[in-house]
Amino acid sequence: MTEKSVVDIPIGSVVLANAGRDKGRYFVAVAASGGFVYIADGKERKLEKPKRKNIKHISPAGVNISTDELTNRKLRRLIQGFDPNRVTADQNLLDGEVF
């Protein structure tokens, strides 16, 4: 089995938590350091205080967003309506057209 690295999950990636109390919930990666990724959802985990999550405990959902001008409100709305089966990689999730 290959080890995941922070490079595998770039900033702005929508990720799924696979372990812990957040298991099964979607977040956006907002920072990375060492073997950890900092994730936020705009509601329980705000951009100002993201959750530090081990890289082993999350998996990318295959969608990236622009983190420029990202607010907790935009992040909340993005996560609320996120459906991995409906989104394609070329859509801009912050335009509001997907959700």
C-alpha positions in Angstrom: 0.0 0.0 0.0 1.4 3.4 -0.9 1.6 6.2 1.6 -0.4 9.4 0.9 1.4 12.6 1.1 0.3 16.2 1.4 1.1 16.7 -2.3 -1.7 14.2 -3.1 -4.2 16.6 -1.4 -3.6 20.2 -2.7 -5.1 23.3 -1.0 -8.6 23.8 -2.1 -9.4 20.1 -2.5 -12.8 18.8 -1.3 -12.0 15.9 1.0 -13.9 13.2 2.8 -13.1 12.4 6.5 -12.6 8.7 6.8 -11.9 8.5 10.6 -12.7 10.3 13.8 -15.8 12.1 14.9 -15.9 13.8 11.5 -16.2 10.5 9.6 -18.3 10.7 6.5 -18.4 14.5 6.3 -17.0 16.6 3.5 -14.5 19.5 4.1 -12.1 21.7 2.1 -8.4 21.5 2.6 -7.3 25.0 3.6 -3.6 24.4 4.6 -1.0 21.7 5.0 2.0 21.1 7.2 4.1 17.9 7.7 1.8 14.9 7.5 -1.3 16.9 8.4 -3.9 18.8 6.4 -6.0 21.6 7.9 -9.7 21.2 6.9 -12.7 23.5 7.3 -16.4 23.3 6.6 -17.5 26.8 7.4 -19.9 25.7 10.2 -18.3 23.7 12.9 -14.8 24.2 11.7 -14.4 27.7 10.5 -11.6 29.0 8.2 -10.2 30.9 11.2 -9.7 27.7 13.2 -9.5 24.7 10.9 -9.3 21.1 12.1 -5.9 19.4 11.9 -6.4 16.0 10.3 -3.8 13.3 9.7 -3.4 12.8 5.9 -4.2 9.1 6.4 -7.6 9.9 7.7 -9.0 11.8 4.7 -9.4 11.1 1.1 -9.8 13.5 -1.8 -13.2 13.8 -3.5 -11.6 14.7 -6.8 -12.8 18.3 -6.9 -10.7 21.4 -6.3 -12.0 24.9 -5.6 -10.4 28.3 -5.6 -9.6 29.5 -2.1 -9.3 33.1 -3.1 -12.1 35.2 -1.5 -13.4 32.0 0.3 -15.6 32.8 3.3 -17.2 30.6 5.9 -20.6 31.3 4.3 -19.5 30.3 0.8 -17.7 27.2 2.2 -20.9 26.2 4.2 -23.0 26.5 1.1 -20.5 24.5 -1.0 -20.3 21.7 1.5 -24.1 21.6 2.2 -25.0 20.8 -1.4 -21.9 18.8 -2.4 -22.8 15.6 -4.2 -19.6 13.8 -5.5 -21.7 12.0 -8.1 -23.0 15.2 -9.7 -19.8 17.4 -9.9 -17.3 17.3 -12.7 -13.8 18.5 -12.4 -14.2 21.4 -14.8 -17.0 23.2 -12.9 -16.3 26.1 -10.6 -18.0 25.3 -7.4 -18.0 28.9 -6.1 -20.0 30.3 -9.0 -23.2 28.8 -7.4 -24.1 27.1 -10.6 -23.4 23.6 -9.3 -25.5 23.9 -6.2 
